[in-house]
Amino acid sequence: MEVVCRKHAFVTSIASLLGVFIHVCATADDWPMLGRNGTRNSVSPETGAPTNWIVEQRDQGDVVRESRGVLWSAPLGSATFSTPVVSGGLVWIGTNKEEGNGSLLKCFRVSDGAEVYNFESPYLGNREYDTPWGGLGSSPLIEGERLWIATNRSEVLCLDIGPLVLGQGKPRELWKLDFVK
């Protein structure tokens, strides 16, 4: 992830009289929701993306082919229906537990792919609501330091991710809405 800082002149009559300049620093790669942002325009404004890549291939632990054009990769469950979202230097994605008995919200650091957090949502134990091997079917939504996710348990969950973004601890649950109840 690249942080792009630009110097912008704030052009108003007052600002021009005072000669005020505002420094705006924004992460160029943030994609905090399905559809990139509120416009739902999924066309990326980024330039210079790799157009030719190879993911490392292994044969019984030995590397057969090295990666090219890939910064990092990370293991997910056996069923992933969510799309990743990127915000504040973190990548979030929903998947299932490899054992098939719940779902996970995973979080990785953009710079090196290290897993920094995961939230587990166990199955309810009710065939009416649980889909075997289903995992999280929704993409997270991030706005500022708030993350919302619809879990496999028919809940909408709101997390405060500020502590994780700042490197000061794990996200904390702010509220949960249980649609079954």
Beta strands, then each sheet from edge to edge (+ up, - down):
strand 1: 3-9
strand 2: 21-27
strand 3: 57-59
strand 4: 62-65
strand 5: 85-87
strand 6: 90-96
strand 7: 102-109
strand 8: 115-122
strand 9: 141-143
strand 10: 146-150
strand 11: 155-160
strand 12: 172-178
sheet 1: 1+ 2-
sheet 2: 3+ 4-
sheet 3: 5+ 6- 7+ 8-
sheet 4: 9+ 10- 11+ 12-
end
